[in-house]
Amino acid sequence: QVQLVESGGGLVQPGGSLRLSCAISGFTLDYFMTAWFRQAPGQEREGLSCISSSDGATYYADSVKGRFIVSRDNATKTVYLQMDSLKPEYPAVYYCATFLTCGSSSSGFYYTLSPYDAWGQGTQVTVSS
């Protein structure tokens, strides 16, 4: 059974930084993508970034490019999201998820659904002074 557990959320001032972690267990495929999303109350879920488990290729939505960095530690099966220059915005829950395919293009962030998809329970992030 695939399990994803996010941590690292909290309250941070505008312009500050946070690093989120996503611990992955039970995934049987050798190759997969791990993505980060956020969702504020009443708003659509927004894809932020994803990283390949094989070659470490990374992809970012335009809204976070240059401010967020996604990374992975295959030894501990943990994916991180370093968030810098955080902007004041509505509180949001940040989720990690696994897919077979995700990335970014001129059309925006994308991912494909499959029976191998899995989601974490989320971690709350609030950017406020």
MARBA-3410 file (N, C-alpha, C, O; in Angstrom, 1 decimal):
129
0.8,-1.2,0.0,0.0,0.0,0.0,0.9,1.2,0.0,1.8,1.4,0.9 ~ 0.7,2.1,-1.0,1.4,3.3,-1.1,1.0,4.3,0.0,-0.2,4.5,0.2 ~ 1.9,4.9,0.6,1.6,6.0,1.6,2.6,7.1,1.4,3.8,7.0,1.3 ~ 2.0,8.3,1.4,2.8,9.6,1.3,2.4,10.4,2.6,1.2,10.6,2.9 ~ 3.4,10.9,3.2,3.2,11.7,4.4,4.0,13.0,4.3,5.2,13.0,4.2
3.2,14.1,4.3,3.9,15.5,4.2,4.1,16.0,5.6,3.5,15.7,6.5 ~ 5.2,16.8,5.7,5.5,17.5,6.9,6.2,18.8,6.6,6.7,19.0,5.4 ~ 6.3,19.7,7.6,7.1,20.9,7.4,6.3,22.2,7.2,6.9,23.3,7.2 ~ 5.0,22.0,7.2,4.2,23.2,7.1,4.2,24.1,8.3,4.7,23.6,9.4 ~ 3.6,25.3,8.2,3.5,26.1,9.4,3.2,27.6,9.0,2.8,27.8,7.8
3.4,28.5,9.9,3.2,29.9,9.7,4.6,30.5,9.4,5.6,30.3,10.1 ~ 4.6,31.3,8.3,5.8,32.0,7.9,5.5,33.4,7.5,4.4,33.6,6.9 ~ 6.4,34.3,7.7,6.2,35.7,7.3,6.4,35.9,5.8,7.2,35.1,5.2 ~ 5.8,36.8,5.1,6.1,37.1,3.7,7.6,37.3,3.5,8.3,38.0,4.2 ~ 8.0,36.7,2.4,9.5,36.8,2.1,10.3,35.7,2.7,11.5,35.5,2.4
9.7,34.9,3.6,10.4,33.9,4.3,10.4,32.6,3.6,10.0,32.5,2.4 ~ 10.9,31.6,4.2,11.1,30.3,3.6,10.6,29.1,4.4,10.5,29.2,5.6 ~ 10.3,28.1,3.7,9.9,26.8,4.4,10.3,25.7,3.5,10.5,25.8,2.3 ~ 10.6,24.5,4.2,10.9,23.3,3.4,9.9,22.2,3.8,9.9,21.8,5.0 ~ 9.2,21.8,2.8,8.3,20.7,3.0,8.9,19.4,2.7,9.8,19.3,1.8
8.5,18.3,3.3,9.0,17.0,3.1,7.8,16.1,2.7,6.7,16.2,3.2 ~ 8.1,15.1,1.9,7.1,14.1,1.5,7.8,12.7,1.6,8.6,12.4,0.8 ~ 7.4,12.0,2.6,8.0,10.6,2.8,7.1,9.6,2.1,5.9,9.5,2.4 ~ 7.7,8.8,1.2,7.0,7.9,0.4,7.4,6.5,0.8,8.5,6.1,1.0 ~ 6.3,5.6,0.9,6.6,4.2,1.2,5.6,3.4,0.5,4.5,3.8,0.1
6.0,2.1,0.2,5.1,1.1,-0.4,5.0,1.2,-1.9,4.2,0.5,-2.5 ~ 5.8,2.1,-2.5,5.6,2.2,-4.0,6.5,1.1,-4.6,7.6,1.0,-4.3 ~ 5.8,0.4,-5.5,6.5,-0.8,-6.1,7.1,-0.5,-7.5,8.0,-1.3,-7.9 ~ 6.7,0.6,-8.1,7.3,0.8,-9.4,8.7,1.4,-9.3,9.0,2.1,-8.3 ~ 9.6,1.1,-10.3,10.9,1.7,-10.2,11.0,3.1,-10.7,11.8,3.9,-10.3
10.0,3.5,-11.6,10.0,4.9,-12.1,8.7,5.5,-11.8,7.6,5.0,-12.1 ~ 8.7,6.7,-11.3,7.5,7.4,-11.0,7.9,8.9,-10.9,9.0,9.3,-10.7 ~ 6.9,9.7,-10.9,7.1,11.2,-10.6,6.4,11.5,-9.3,5.4,11.0,-8.9 ~ 7.0,12.5,-8.6,6.4,13.0,-7.4,6.1,14.5,-7.6,7.0,15.2,-7.9 ~ 4.9,14.9,-7.3,4.5,16.2,-7.6,4.0,16.9,-6.3,3.6,16.2,-5.3
4.1,18.2,-6.3,3.6,19.0,-5.2,2.4,19.9,-5.7,2.5,20.5,-6.8 ~ 1.4,20.0,-4.9,0.2,20.8,-5.2,-0.1,21.7,-4.0,0.4,21.4,-2.9 ~ -0.9,22.7,-4.2,-1.5,23.4,-3.1,-2.9,23.7,-3.4,-3.3,23.9,-4.6 ~ -3.7,23.8,-2.4,-5.1,24.2,-2.5,-5.6,25.0,-1.4,-5.5,24.7,-0.2 ~ -6.0,26.2,-1.7,-6.6,27.1,-0.8,-8.1,26.9,-0.7,-8.7,26.4,-1.6
-8.7,27.2,0.4,-10.2,27.0,0.6,-10.9,27.7,-0.6,-10.7,28.9,-0.8 ~ -11.8,27.0,-1.2,-12.7,27.6,-2.2,-12.0,27.7,-3.6,-12.6,28.3,-4.5 ~ -10.7,27.3,-3.7,-10.0,27.5,-4.9,-9.6,26.1,-5.5,-9.6,25.1,-4.8 ~ -9.3,26.1,-6.8,-8.9,24.9,-7.4,-7.5,24.5,-7.0,-6.6,25.3,-6.6 ~ -7.2,23.2,-7.0,-5.9,22.7,-6.7,-4.9,23.1,-7.8,-5.2,23.0,-9.0
-3.8,23.6,-7.3,-2.8,24.1,-8.3,-1.5,23.2,-8.2,-0.9,23.0,-7.2 ~ -1.1,22.8,-9.4,0.1,22.0,-9.5,1.3,23.0,-9.4,1.3,24.0,-10.1 ~ 2.3,22.6,-8.7,3.5,23.5,-8.4,4.8,23.0,-9.1,5.5,23.7,-9.7 ~ 5.0,21.7,-8.8,6.3,21.2,-9.3,6.3,19.6,-9.2,5.5,19.0,-8.6 ~ 7.2,19.0,-10.0,7.3,17.6,-9.9,8.8,17.2,-10.2,9.5,17.9,-10.9
9.1,16.0,-9.8,10.5,15.5,-10.0,10.4,14.0,-10.3,9.6,13.2,-9.8 ~ 11.4,13.6,-11.2,11.4,12.2,-11.6,12.3,11.4,-10.5,13.3,11.9,-10.0 ~ 11.8,10.2,-10.3,12.5,9.3,-9.4,13.8,8.7,-10.0,14.7,8.2,-9.3 ~ 13.8,8.7,-11.4,14.9,8.1,-12.0,16.1,9.0,-12.3,17.2,8.8,-11.8 ~ 15.9,10.1,-13.1,17.0,11.0,-13.4,16.9,12.3,-12.7,17.8,13.2,-12.9
15.9,12.5,-11.8,15.9,13.8,-11.1,15.4,15.0,-11.8,15.6,16.1,-11.4 ~ 14.9,14.8,-13.1,14.4,15.9,-13.8,13.3,16.6,-13.1,12.5,16.0,-12.5 ~ 13.4,17.9,-13.1,12.4,18.7,-12.4,11.6,19.6,-13.3,12.0,20.0,-14.4 ~ 10.4,19.9,-12.8,9.4,20.7,-13.6,8.7,21.7,-12.6,8.4,21.3,-11.5 ~ 8.4,22.9,-13.1,7.8,23.9,-12.2,6.7,24.6,-13.0,6.8,24.9,-14.2
5.7,25.0,-12.2,4.7,25.9,-12.7,5.3,27.3,-12.8,6.2,27.6,-12.0 ~ 4.8,28.1,-13.7,5.3,29.5,-13.8,5.2,30.3,-12.5,6.0,31.2,-12.2 ~ 4.2,30.0,-11.7,3.9,30.8,-10.5,5.0,30.6,-9.5,5.1,31.4,-8.6 ~ 5.7,29.5,-9.5,6.7,29.3,-8.5,8.2,29.1,-9.0,9.1,29.0,-8.3 ~ 8.3,29.2,-10.3,9.6,29.1,-11.0,10.6,30.2,-10.4,10.2,31.4,-10.4
11.7,29.8,-10.0,12.7,30.7,-9.5,12.6,30.9,-8.0,13.5,31.5,-7.4 ~ 11.5,30.5,-7.4,11.3,30.6,-5.9,11.3,29.3,-5.2,11.7,29.2,-4.0 ~ 10.8,28.2,-5.9,10.7,26.9,-5.2,11.7,26.0,-5.9,12.0,26.1,-7.1 ~ 12.2,25.1,-5.1,13.1,24.0,-5.6,12.6,22.7,-5.1,12.5,22.5,-3.9 ~ 12.4,21.7,-6.0,12.0,20.4,-5.6,13.3,19.5,-5.7,14.1,19.6,-6.6
13.4,18.6,-4.7,14.6,17.7,-4.7,14.2,16.4,-4.1,13.1,16.2,-3.6 ~ 15.1,15.4,-4.2,14.7,14.1,-3.7,15.9,13.4,-3.1,17.0,13.8,-3.4 ~ 15.6,12.5,-2.1,16.6,11.7,-1.5,16.2,10.3,-1.7,15.3,9.8,-1.0 ~ 16.7,9.6,-2.7,16.2,8.2,-3.0,16.5,7.3,-1.9,15.8,6.3,-1.7 ~ 17.6,7.5,-1.2,17.9,6.6,-0.1,16.9,6.5,1.0,16.6,5.5,1.6
16.3,7.7,1.3,15.2,7.8,2.3,13.8,7.8,1.7,12.9,7.9,2.4 ~ 13.8,7.9,0.4,12.5,7.9,-0.3,11.7,9.2,0.1,10.5,9.1,0.4 ~ 12.4,10.3,0.1,11.8,11.5,0.6,12.0,12.6,-0.5,13.0,12.7,-1.1 ~ 10.9,13.3,-0.8,10.9,14.4,-1.7,10.7,15.7,-1.0,9.9,15.8,-0.1 ~ 11.5,16.7,-1.3,11.4,18.0,-0.6,10.9,19.1,-1.6,11.1,19.0,-2.8
10.3,20.1,-0.9,10.0,21.3,-1.7,10.5,22.5,-0.9,9.9,22.8,0.2 ~ 11.6,23.1,-1.3,12.1,24.3,-0.7,11.4,25.5,-1.3,11.4,25.7,-2.5 ~ 10.8,26.3,-0.4,10.0,27.4,-0.8,10.6,28.7,-0.3,10.7,28.9,0.9 ~ 11.1,29.5,-1.1,11.7,30.8,-0.8,10.8,31.9,-1.3,10.0,31.8,-2.2 ~ 11.1,33.1,-0.7,10.4,34.3,-1.1,8.9,34.1,-1.2,8.2,34.4,-2.1
8.4,33.5,-0.1,7.0,33.2,0.0,6.1,34.5,0.0,6.5,35.5,0.6 ~ 5.0,34.4,-0.7,4.1,35.6,-0.9,2.9,35.5,0.0,2.5,34.4,0.3 ~ 2.5,36.6,0.6,1.3,36.5,1.4,0.1,36.1,0.5,-0.2,36.7,-0.5 ~ -0.6,35.1,1.0,-1.7,34.6,0.3,-2.6,33.8,1.2,-2.2,33.6,2.4 ~ -3.8,33.4,0.8,-4.6,32.6,1.6,-3.9,31.4,2.1,-3.1,30.8,1.5
-4.3,31.0,3.4,-3.7,29.7,3.8,-4.0,28.6,2.8,-5.1,28.6,2.2 ~ -3.1,27.7,2.6,-3.3,26.6,1.7,-2.8,25.3,2.3,-1.8,25.3,3.1 ~ -3.3,24.2,1.8,-2.8,22.9,2.2,-2.0,22.5,1.0,-2.4,22.5,-0.2 ~ -0.7,22.0,1.3,0.2,21.5,0.3,0.2,20.0,0.4,0.3,19.4,1.4 ~ 0.1,19.4,-0.8,0.0,18.0,-0.9,1.1,17.5,-1.8,1.6,18.2,-2.7
1.6,16.3,-1.5,2.5,15.6,-2.5,1.7,14.4,-3.1,0.8,13.9,-2.4 ~ 2.1,14.0,-4.2,1.3,12.9,-4.9,2.3,12.3,-5.9,3.3,12.9,-6.4 ~ 2.0,11.0,-6.2,2.8,10.3,-7.2,2.0,10.0,-8.4,0.8,9.7,-8.4 ~ 2.7,10.2,-9.5,2.1,9.9,-10.8,3.1,9.2,-11.7,4.3,9.1,-11.4 ~ 2.6,8.6,-12.8,3.5,8.1,-13.8,4.1,9.2,-14.7,5.2,9.1,-15.1
3.3,10.2,-14.9,3.8,11.3,-15.7,3.3,12.7,-15.2,2.2,12.8,-14.8 ~ 4.2,13.6,-15.1,3.9,15.0,-14.8,5.0,15.9,-15.4,6.1,15.4,-15.7 ~ 4.7,17.1,-15.6,5.6,18.1,-16.1,5.0,19.4,-16.3,3.9,19.7,-15.8 ~ 5.7,20.3,-17.0,5.3,21.6,-17.3,5.6,21.9,-18.8,6.6,21.5,-19.3 ~ 4.7,22.7,-19.4,4.9,23.1,-20.8,4.3,24.5,-21.0,3.9,25.1,-20.0
4.3,24.9,-22.2,3.7,26.2,-22.5,2.3,26.3,-22.1,1.7,27.4,-22.0 ~ 1.6,25.2,-22.0,0.2,25.1,-21.6,0.0,25.1,-20.1,-1.1,25.2,-19.6 ~ 1.1,24.9,-19.4,1.0,24.9,-17.9,1.5,23.6,-17.3,2.0,22.7,-18.0 ~ 1.2,23.4,-16.1,1.5,22.2,-15.3,0.5,21.1,-15.7,-0.6,21.4,-15.8 ~ 1.0,19.9,-15.9,0.2,18.8,-16.2,0.6,17.5,-15.5,1.7,17.3,-15.1
-0.4,16.6,-15.4,-0.1,15.2,-14.9,-1.2,14.3,-15.5,-2.3,14.7,-15.8 ~ -0.8,13.0,-15.5,-1.8,12.1,-16.1,-2.2,11.1,-15.0,-1.4,10.8,-14.1 ~ -3.5,10.7,-15.0,-4.0,9.9,-14.0,-3.8,8.4,-14.3,-3.9,8.0,-15.5 ~ -3.6,7.6,-13.3,-3.5,6.2,-13.6,-3.8,5.5,-12.2,-4.0,6.1,-11.2 ~ -3.9,4.1,-12.3,-4.2,3.4,-11.0,-3.1,3.5,-10.0,-3.2,3.1,-8.9
-1.9,4.0,-10.4,-0.8,4.1,-9.5,-0.7,5.4,-8.8,0.2,5.6,-8.0 ~ -1.7,6.3,-9.0,-1.6,7.6,-8.3,-1.9,7.4,-6.8,-2.6,6.6,-6.4 ~ -1.2,8.3,-6.1,-1.4,8.3,-4.6,-1.2,9.7,-4.1,-0.4,10.5,-4.7 ~ -1.9,10.0,-3.0,-1.9,11.4,-2.5,-1.6,11.3,-1.0,-2.0,10.4,-0.3 ~ -0.9,12.3,-0.5,-0.7,12.5,0.9,-1.9,13.2,1.6,-2.8,13.6,0.9
-1.8,13.4,2.9,-2.9,14.0,3.6,-2.8,15.5,3.6,-3.8,16.2,4.0 ~ -1.6,16.0,3.3,-1.4,17.5,3.2,-0.8,18.1,4.4,-0.9,17.5,5.5 ~ -0.2,19.2,4.2,0.3,20.0,5.4,0.0,21.5,5.1,0.1,22.0,4.0 ~ -0.4,22.1,6.2,-1.0,23.5,6.1,0.2,24.5,6.1,1.1,24.4,6.9 ~ 0.1,25.5,5.1,1.1,26.6,5.1,0.3,27.9,5.1,-0.6,28.1,4.3
0.8,28.8,6.0,0.2,30.1,6.0,1.3,31.1,5.9,2.2,31.1,6.7 ~ 1.1,32.0,5.0,2.1,33.1,4.8,1.4,34.4,5.2,0.6,34.9,4.6 ~ 1.9,34.9,6.4,1.2,36.1,6.9,2.1,36.8,7.9,2.9,36.2,8.6 ~ 1.9,38.1,8.0,2.7,38.9,9.0,1.9,39.0,10.3,2.4,39.6,11.2
END
